[in-house]
Amino acid sequence: MRDRQKLGAVLWPSFFVAVVASVLFFAFFDPLDLQRIGFPQHAISRGLGYTAGFFLAWLGTFCACSVTALLLRAPGGDEEPPLE
């Protein structure tokens, strides 16, 4: 149960930030223009560009949130100290 809570605590903020980042990024840049600049030999649809951009943003923010969760761990693991 605790591992699922940790995963949810990393997935939800990373998803939310990826949504906001995608909206802001694609408000200024068209995926088809980016495709023409970066990969002119490959044809993609606008929807695929939005999808790929969102998942790349989610992956990046997931990695950042994972590192934050790793740094917030208590030294010595998740074990509670014994009661005396």
KEVEXNU-160262 format. One record per atom (N, C-alpha, C): atom name; residue number from 1; residue in three letters; x, y, z. Coordinates in steps of 0.2 Angstrom, whole numbers, plus 5000, padded with zeros to 4 digits. Layout:
SITE drenza zamar rogu east north   up
SITE     CA   NUM  ala    X     Y    Z
...
% end
This chain:
SITE drenza zamar rogu east north   up
SITE      N     1  met 5004  4994 5000
SITE     CA     1  met 5000  5000 5000
SITE      C     1  met 5004  5006 5000
SITE      N     2  arg 5010  5006 5004
SITE     CA     2  arg 5014  5012 5005
SITE      C     2  arg 5017  5014 4998
SITE      N     3  asp 5019  5008 4994
SITE     CA     3  asp 5023  5009 4988
SITE      C     3  asp 5018  5012 4983
SITE      N     4  arg 5012  5010 4983
SITE     CA     4  arg 5007  5013 4978
SITE      C     4  arg 5006  5021 4980
SITE      N     5  gln 5006  5022 4986
SITE     CA     5  gln 5005  5029 4988
SITE      C     5  gln 5011  5034 4986
SITE      N     6  lys 5017  5031 4986
SITE     CA     6  lys 5023  5034 4984
SITE      C     6  lys 5023  5035 4977
SITE      N     7  leu 5021  5030 4973
SITE     CA     7  leu 5020  5031 4966
SITE      C     7  leu 5015  5036 4964
SITE      N     8  gly 5009  5036 4967
SITE     CA     8  gly 5004  5041 4966
SITE      C     8  gly 5007  5048 4967
SITE      N     9  ala 5011  5048 4973
SITE     CA     9  ala 5013  5055 4975
SITE      C     9  ala 5018  5058 4970
SITE      N    10  val 5021  5053 4966
SITE     CA    10  val 5026  5055 4960
SITE      C    10  val 5022  5056 4954
SITE      N    11  leu 5017  5051 4952
SITE     CA    11  leu 5014  5052 4946
SITE      C    11  leu 5009  5058 4945
SITE      N    12  trp 5005  5059 4950
SITE     CA    12  trp 5000  5064 4950
SITE      C    12  trp 5003  5071 4949
SITE      N    13  pro 5008  5073 4953
SITE     CA    13  pro 5011  5080 4951
SITE      C    13  pro 5015  5080 4944
SITE      N    14  ser 5018  5075 4943
SITE     CA    14  ser 5021  5075 4936
SITE      C    14  ser 5016  5075 4930
SITE      N    15  phe 5011  5072 4931
SITE     CA    15  phe 5006  5072 4926
SITE      C    15  phe 5003  5079 4925
SITE      N    16  phe 5001  5082 4931
SITE     CA    16  phe 4998  5089 4931
SITE      C    16  phe 5003  5094 4928
SITE      N    17  val 5010  5094 4930
SITE     CA    17  val 5014  5099 4927
SITE      C    17  val 5015  5097 4920
SITE      N    18  ala 5015  5091 4917
SITE     CA    18  ala 5016  5090 4910
SITE      C    18  ala 5010  5092 4906
SITE      N    19  val 5004  5092 4909
SITE     CA    19  val 4998  5095 4906
SITE      C    19  val 4999  5103 4905
SITE      N    20  val 5001  5106 4911
SITE     CA    20  val 5002  5113 4910
SITE      C    20  val 5008  5115 4905
SITE      N    21  ala 5013  5111 4906
SITE     CA    21  ala 5019  5113 4901
SITE      C    21  ala 5017  5112 4894
SITE      N    22  ser 5013  5106 4893
SITE     CA    22  ser 5011  5105 4886
SITE      C    22  ser 5006  5111 4883
SITE      N    23  val 5002  5113 4887
SITE     CA    23  val 4997  5118 4885
SITE      C    23  val 5001  5124 4884
SITE      N    24  leu 5006  5126 4888
SITE     CA    24  leu 5009  5132 4887
SITE      C    24  leu 5014  5132 4881
SITE      N    25  phe 5017  5126 4880
SITE     CA    25  phe 5022  5125 4875
SITE      C    25  phe 5019  5125 4868
SITE      N    26  phe 5013  5121 4868
SITE     CA    26  phe 5010  5121 4861
SITE      C    26  phe 5005  5127 4860
SITE      N    27  ala 5004  5131 4864
SITE     CA    27  ala 5001  5138 4863
SITE      C    27  ala 5005  5142 4858
SITE      N    28  phe 5012  5141 4859
SITE     CA    28  phe 5017  5145 4855
SITE      C    28  phe 5020  5141 4849
SITE      N    29  phe 5020  5135 4849
SITE     CA    29  phe 5023  5131 4844
SITE      C    29  phe 5019  5126 4841
SITE      N    30  asp 5019  5125 4834
SITE     CA    30  asp 5015  5120 4831
SITE      C    30  asp 5019  5114 4830
SITE      N    31  pro 5016  5108 4832
SITE     CA    31  pro 5020  5102 4831
SITE      C    31  pro 5022  5101 4824
SITE      N    32  leu 5018  5103 4819
SITE     CA    32  leu 5020  5102 4812
SITE      C    32  leu 5026  5106 4810
SITE      N    33  asp 5026  5112 4813
SITE     CA    33  asp 5032  5116 4811
SITE      C    33  asp 5038  5113 4814
SITE      N    34  leu 5038  5111 4820
SITE     CA    34  leu 5043  5107 4824
SITE      C    34  leu 5046  5101 4820
SITE      N    35  gln 5041  5098 4817
SITE     CA    35  gln 5043  5092 4813
SITE      C    35  gln 5047  5094 4807
SITE      N    36  arg 5044  5099 4804
SITE     CA    36  arg 5048  5101 4798
SITE      C    36  arg 5055  5103 4799
SITE      N    37  ile 5056  5106 4805
SITE     CA    37  ile 5063  5109 4807
SITE      C    37  ile 5067  5103 4809
SITE      N    38  gly 5065  5099 4813
SITE     CA    38  gly 5069  5093 4816
SITE      C    38  gly 5069  5087 4812
SITE      N    39  phe 5063  5085 4809
SITE     CA    39  phe 5063  5078 4806
SITE      C    39  phe 5060  5079 4799
SITE      N    40  pro 5063  5082 4794
SITE     CA    40  pro 5059  5084 4788
SITE      C    40  pro 5058  5077 4784
SITE      N    41  gln 5061  5072 4785
SITE     CA    41  gln 5060  5066 4781
SITE      C    41  gln 5054  5062 4784
SITE      N    42  his 5052  5063 4790
SITE     CA    42  his 5046  5060 4793
SITE      C    42  his 5040  5064 4793
SITE      N    43  ala 5035  5061 4791
SITE     CA    43  ala 5028  5064 4791
SITE      C    43  ala 5024  5062 4797
SITE      N    44  ile 5022  5067 4801
SITE     CA    44  ile 5018  5065 4807
SITE      C    44  ile 5012  5069 4807
SITE      N    45  ser 5007  5067 4811
SITE     CA    45  ser 5001  5071 4811
SITE      C    45  ser 5002  5076 4817
SITE      N    46  arg 4997  5081 4817
SITE     CA    46  arg 4997  5086 4823
SITE      C    46  arg 4996  5082 4829
SITE      N    47  gly 4991  5078 4829
SITE     CA    47  gly 4989  5074 4835
SITE      C    47  gly 4995  5070 4838
SITE      N    48  leu 4999  5067 4834
SITE     CA    48  leu 5005  5063 4836
SITE      C    48  leu 5010  5067 4839
SITE      N    49  gly 5011  5073 4836
SITE     CA    49  gly 5015  5078 4839
SITE      C    49  gly 5013  5080 4846
SITE      N    50  tyr 5007  5082 4847
SITE     CA    50  tyr 5004  5084 4854
SITE      C    50  tyr 5005  5078 4859
SITE      N    51  thr 5004  5072 4856
SITE     CA    51  thr 5004  5066 4861
SITE      C    51  thr 5012  5065 4863
SITE      N    52  ala 5016  5065 4858
SITE     CA    52  ala 5023  5064 4859
SITE      C    52  ala 5026  5069 4864
SITE      N    53  gly 5024  5076 4863
SITE     CA    53  gly 5026  5081 4867
SITE      C    53  gly 5024  5080 4874
SITE      N    54  phe 5017  5078 4875
SITE     CA    54  phe 5015  5077 4881
SITE      C    54  phe 5018  5072 4885
SITE      N    55  phe 5019  5066 4882
SITE     CA    55  phe 5023  5061 4885
SITE      C    55  phe 5030  5062 4887
SITE      N    56  leu 5033  5066 4882
SITE     CA    56  leu 5040  5068 4884
SITE      C    56  leu 5040  5073 4890
SITE      N    57  ala 5036  5077 4890
SITE     CA    57  ala 5035  5082 4896
SITE      C    57  ala 5033  5078 4902
SITE      N    58  trp 5029  5073 4902
SITE     CA    58  trp 5027  5069 4908
SITE      C    58  trp 5034  5065 4910
SITE      N    59  leu 5037  5062 4905
SITE     CA    59  leu 5043  5058 4907
SITE      C    59  leu 5048  5063 4911
SITE      N    60  gly 5049  5069 4908
SITE     CA    60  gly 5054  5073 4911
SITE      C    60  gly 5052  5075 4918
SITE      N    61  thr 5046  5077 4919
SITE     CA    61  thr 5043  5079 4926
SITE      C    61  thr 5043  5073 4930
SITE      N    62  phe 5041  5067 4928
SITE     CA    62  phe 5042  5061 4932
SITE      C    62  phe 5049  5060 4935
SITE      N    63  cys 5054  5061 4930
SITE     CA    63  cys 5061  5060 4933
SITE      C    63  cys 5062  5065 4938
SITE      N    64  ala 5060  5071 4937
SITE     CA    64  ala 5061  5076 4942
SITE      C    64  ala 5058  5075 4949
SITE      N    65  cys 5052  5073 4948
SITE     CA    65  cys 5048  5071 4954
SITE      C    65  cys 5051  5065 4958
SITE      N    66  ser 5053  5060 4954
SITE     CA    66  ser 5056  5054 4957
SITE      C    66  ser 5063  5056 4961
SITE      N    67  val 5067  5060 4958
SITE     CA    67  val 5073  5063 4961
SITE      C    67  val 5071  5066 4968
SITE      N    68  thr 5066  5070 4967
SITE     CA    68  thr 5064  5074 4973
SITE      C    68  thr 5061  5069 4979
SITE      N    69  ala 5057  5064 4977
SITE     CA    69  ala 5055  5059 4981
SITE      C    69  ala 5061  5055 4984
SITE      N    70  leu 5066  5054 4980
SITE     CA    70  leu 5072  5050 4983
SITE      C    70  leu 5076  5054 4988
SITE      N    71  leu 5076  5061 4986
SITE     CA    71  leu 5080  5065 4991
SITE      C    71  leu 5076  5066 4998
SITE      N    72  leu 5069  5065 4998
SITE     CA    72  leu 5065  5067 5004
SITE      C    72  leu 5065  5060 5008
SITE      N    73  arg 5068  5055 5006
SITE     CA    73  arg 5068  5049 5010
SITE      C    73  arg 5072  5050 5016
SITE      N    74  ala 5070  5047 5021
SITE     CA    74  ala 5073  5047 5028
SITE      C    74  ala 5080  5043 5027
SITE      N    75  pro 5085  5045 5030
SITE     CA    75  pro 5091  5041 5029
SITE      C    75  pro 5090  5034 5033
SITE      N    76  gly 5093  5029 5030
SITE     CA    76  gly 5092  5022 5032
SITE      C    76  gly 5086  5019 5030
SITE      N    77  gly 5082  5021 5026
SITE     CA    77  gly 5076  5018 5023
SITE      C    77  gly 5070  5021 5026
SITE      N    78  asp 5064  5017 5025
SITE     CA    78  asp 5058  5019 5028
SITE      C    78  asp 5056  5016 5034
SITE      N    79  glu 5061  5013 5038
SITE     CA    79  glu 5059  5009 5044
SITE      C    79  glu 5058  5014 5049
SITE      N    80  glu 5053  5013 5054
SITE     CA    80  glu 5052  5017 5059
SITE      C    80  glu 5057  5015 5065
SITE      N    81  pro 5060  5020 5069
SITE     CA    81  pro 5065  5018 5074
SITE      C    81  pro 5061  5014 5079
SITE      N    82  pro 5064  5010 5082
SITE     CA    82  pro 5061  5006 5088
SITE      C    82  pro 5059  5010 5094
SITE      N    83  leu 5053  5008 5097
SITE     CA    83  leu 5051  5012 5103
SITE      C    83  leu 5055  5009 5109
SITE      N    84  glu 5057  5013 5113
SITE     CA    84  glu 5060  5011 5119
SITE      C    84  glu 5057  5012 5125
% end
